[in-house]
Amino acid sequence: MSSLLKAGRAVRVPGRRLFSISAQKQQAPAAEAAEAPEAADTTATPEALLNQLRTQPVRAFDKVQNSRELNEEFDSFIKEFVTDANISSVFPQLNPPSQVKKSGASASSSTSSQIGRKRYPNLRVTPVNDAYSNQELFLRREHQARVLGGLGSTISNVYRPHEDVLKPKAVEQTTLETLLAAGLHLGHSTSLFRPSTQPYIYGERDGIHIINLDQTIVHLRRAAKVTEKIAEEGGLILFVGTRPGQQRSLELAAKRAGGYYVHKRWVPGTLTNSREISNLWEKREVNMGDRPTERLLSPRLKRSLIKPDLVVLLNPVENRNAIYECIQSNVPTVGIVDTDSEPSLLTYPIPGNDDSIRGTDLIAGVLSKAAERGRKRRLAGFEKHEKQKQAREAAAAAQQ
């Protein structure tokens, strides 16, 4: 064993490898050779070799004067191992990082630090016992993201409530999972149960009625078809929601549908006492393209009642006056019916939790999306009609 080390060869055993000794380290002084003349004897007995190792340890590693040389030797061993095994492309995390915080007085002089200074010449390395600087923290986070960024699970199909307001889905894309995530299945206490809502109740849990979402999605699709058809025919849609937190969803829903909204308070007599309330509003005539015709209205038209073609109520319980006025004025209504509401007062009831802001935002977004689709279809048809009209007028003028 000692003869192999003196010769400077690398001894390989299963699972281990001894570092190769450089040519400079192989040149031992003559004095050392004189001190251990028996080291060159390859025929020594095992007992003699063991005694020699106990009394005179191998001096190959005594040449390493400090931890700096040991660190360099270890880095070269890692590089040779990665290169020989050809696994650097499969496991890039085995490559020594450019900046690694090491313990010891020679950490700033290591090979990795030298490589890091070449890549980042303006990097200021802090002492070992001090905290990392902002530059070093940034490089460590970058290295960690590069090595560990691809690990872990991929999150998909996440419910984002703000998209119900800003980017609502169409009614075809609305599923039972979406309604469940919005909390539309939660009803009121069984003590507030109204018998007329029995067909919409799935069951009872902890003293609270659970709404059947199968009924909810069926009624929602029916209301969406009605809303889309009314918007396509040029009807006026009014959204009503007077609870805190519903203003943003009402505003965007009315903008998509090309209608109006009420978010503060329903003024009693808006539809039934139009001479005192509705006559104060300015009236103007628009065509099917939602463009003002700039024509003067007759006195009869100015005195006439301007009423919406559909009213969508997000909280019908607090807006009973609006429901009664719509019934008297023959205006169809769409509303969310909870277990304490009366569905017979609404033309198109939608069973659901009217106390959930997420639920009301979801229903308002779905209905406004349907109205927007019908409105776009109407505007496209109007533009086509205008082009055909201009083509006919141009042809008639050419014939004359």
Backbone hydrogen bonds, N-H to C=O, Kabsch-Sander energy under -0.5 kcal/mol:
donor,donor_aa,acceptor,acceptor_aa,energy
5,L,1,M,-1.8
6,K,2,S,-2.3
7,A,3,S,-1.8
8,G,4,L,-0.7
8,G,5,L,-0.8
9,R,4,L,-1.6
11,V,9,R,-0.6
12,R,10,A,-0.5
13,V,16,R,-1.3
16,R,13,V,-2.1
18,L,11,V,-1.4
26,Q,22,S,-1.3
27,Q,23,A,-0.8
27,Q,24,Q,-0.5
28,A,26,Q,-1.3
33,A,29,P,-1.6
34,A,30,A,-2.0
35,E,31,A,-2.0
36,A,32,E,-1.7
39,A,36,A,-1.5
40,A,37,P,-1.0
41,D,38,E,-0.9
42,T,40,A,-0.8
44,A,41,D,-0.8
49,L,45,T,-1.9
50,L,46,P,-2.4
51,N,47,E,-2.2
52,Q,48,A,-2.1
53,L,49,L,-2.3
54,R,50,L,-2.0
55,T,51,N,-2.4
56,Q,52,Q,-3.4
63,K,60,A,-0.8
64,V,61,F,-1.1
65,Q,63,K,-1.0
70,L,66,N,-1.3
71,N,67,S,-2.5
72,E,68,R,-2.3
73,E,69,E,-2.4
74,F,70,L,-2.2
75,D,71,N,-2.5
76,S,72,E,-2.3
77,F,73,E,-1.9
78,I,74,F,-2.3
79,K,75,D,-2.3
80,E,76,S,-2.5
81,F,77,F,-2.4
82,V,78,I,-2.5
83,T,79,K,-2.4
84,D,80,E,-2.9
85,A,81,F,-2.2
86,N,82,V,-0.9
87,I,82,V,-1.3
88,S,82,V,-0.6
91,F,87,I,-2.7
94,L,91,F,-1.7
95,N,92,P,-1.4
102,K,100,V,-0.7
107,A,104,G,-1.1
109,S,106,S,-0.9
110,S,107,A,-1.3
114,Q,110,S,-1.8
115,I,111,T,-2.5
116,G,98,S,-0.6
116,G,112,S,-2.4
117,R,113,S,-2.3
118,K,114,Q,-1.5
119,R,115,I,-2.0
120,Y,116,G,-3.0
123,L,120,Y,-1.6
125,V,123,L,-0.7
130,D,127,P,-0.8
137,L,133,S,-2.5
138,F,134,N,-2.0
139,L,135,Q,-2.2
140,R,136,E,-2.4
141,R,137,L,-2.4
142,E,138,F,-2.3
143,H,139,L,-2.5
144,Q,140,R,-2.5
145,A,141,R,-2.4
146,R,142,E,-2.0
147,V,143,H,-2.2
148,L,144,Q,-3.0
149,G,145,A,-1.1
151,L,148,L,-1.2
155,I,153,S,-0.5
160,R,158,V,-0.5
163,E,160,R,-1.4
164,D,160,R,-0.5
164,D,161,P,-1.3
165,V,161,P,-0.5
165,V,162,H,-0.8
166,L,162,H,-2.5
167,K,163,E,-1.1
173,Q,170,A,-0.7
174,T,170,A,-0.6
174,T,171,V,-0.6
175,T,173,Q,-0.5
179,L,175,T,-1.9
180,L,176,L,-2.4
181,A,177,E,-2.4
182,A,178,T,-1.6
183,G,180,L,-1.1
184,L,179,L,-2.0
186,L,183,G,-0.9
187,G,185,H,-0.6
187,G,209,H,-2.2
190,T,207,G,-1.8
192,L,189,S,-1.5
193,F,190,T,-1.2
194,R,339,T,-1.6
197,T,194,R,-2.1
198,Q,195,P,-1.7
200,Y,197,T,-1.3
201,I,198,Q,-1.5
202,Y,210,I,-3.4
203,G,210,I,-1.3
205,R,208,I,-2.7
208,I,205,R,-1.4
209,H,188,H,-2.2
210,I,203,G,-3.0
211,I,185,H,-3.0
211,I,209,H,-0.5
212,N,200,Y,-2.7
213,L,211,I,-0.7
216,T,212,N,-1.3
217,I,213,L,-2.5
218,V,214,D,-1.5
219,H,215,Q,-2.3
220,L,216,T,-2.2
221,R,217,I,-1.9
222,R,218,V,-1.8
223,A,219,H,-2.3
224,A,220,L,-2.2
225,K,221,R,-2.0
226,V,222,R,-1.9
227,T,223,A,-2.5
228,E,224,A,-2.4
229,K,225,K,-2.2
230,I,226,V,-2.3
231,A,227,T,-2.2
232,E,228,E,-1.9
233,E,229,K,-1.8
234,G,231,A,-0.9
235,G,230,I,-2.9
237,I,235,G,-0.5
238,L,310,L,-2.7
239,F,260,Y,-2.5
240,V,312,V,-3.2
241,G,262,V,-2.6
246,Q,243,R,-1.5
250,L,246,Q,-2.1
251,E,247,Q,-2.6
252,L,248,R,-2.1
253,A,249,S,-2.1
254,A,250,L,-2.5
255,K,251,E,-1.7
256,R,252,L,-2.1
257,A,253,A,-2.2
258,G,254,A,-1.0
259,G,254,A,-2.1
260,Y,237,I,-1.9
262,V,239,F,-2.4
267,V,265,R,-0.7
270,T,267,V,-1.3
273,N,269,G,-1.4
276,E,273,N,-0.8
277,I,273,N,-1.2
279,N,274,S,-2.4
280,L,277,I,-1.1
281,W,278,S,-1.5
287,N,291,R,-2.2
290,D,287,N,-1.7
293,T,285,E,-2.4
294,E,285,E,-0.6
302,K,298,S,-2.1
303,R,299,P,-1.6
304,S,300,R,-0.7
307,K,305,L,-0.8
309,D,236,L,-2.5
310,L,236,L,-1.4
311,V,332,P,-1.8
312,V,238,L,-3.0
313,L,311,V,-0.6
313,L,334,V,-3.4
314,L,240,V,-2.6
314,L,312,V,-0.5
318,E,315,N,-0.6
319,N,315,N,-0.6
319,N,316,P,-0.6
320,R,317,V,-0.6
323,I,319,N,-1.6
324,Y,320,R,-2.5
325,E,321,N,-2.2
326,C,322,A,-2.0
327,I,323,I,-2.1
328,Q,324,Y,-2.2
329,S,325,E,-2.0
330,N,327,I,-0.8
331,V,326,C,-2.9
334,V,311,V,-2.7
335,G,348,Y,-1.2
336,I,313,L,-1.2
337,V,335,G,-0.5
337,V,350,I,-2.5
338,D,336,I,-0.6
341,S,338,D,-1.6
345,L,342,E,-1.2
346,L,343,P,-1.2
348,Y,333,T,-2.3
350,I,335,G,-2.3
352,G,337,V,-2.5
354,D,352,G,-0.8
356,S,353,N,-0.7
357,I,355,D,-0.6
359,G,182,A,-0.5
360,T,356,S,-2.3
361,D,357,I,-2.4
362,L,358,R,-2.2
363,I,359,G,-2.3
364,A,360,T,-2.5
365,G,361,D,-2.3
366,V,362,L,-2.3
367,L,363,I,-2.4
368,S,364,A,-2.3
369,K,365,G,-2.0
370,A,366,V,-1.9
371,A,367,L,-2.3
372,E,368,S,-2.4
373,R,369,K,-1.9
374,G,370,A,-2.0
375,R,371,A,-2.5
376,K,372,E,-2.5
377,R,373,R,-1.8
378,R,374,G,-2.0
379,L,375,R,-2.6
380,A,376,K,-2.4
381,G,377,R,-2.1
382,F,378,R,-2.3
383,E,379,L,-2.4
384,K,380,A,-2.1
385,H,381,G,-2.2
386,E,382,F,-2.5
387,K,383,E,-2.1
388,Q,384,K,-2.2
389,K,385,H,-2.3
390,Q,386,E,-2.5
391,A,387,K,-2.1
392,R,388,Q,-2.2
393,E,389,K,-2.4
394,A,390,Q,-2.2
395,A,391,A,-2.1
396,A,392,R,-2.6
397,A,393,E,-2.3
398,A,394,A,-1.8
399,Q,395,A,-1.8
400,Q,396,A,-1.5
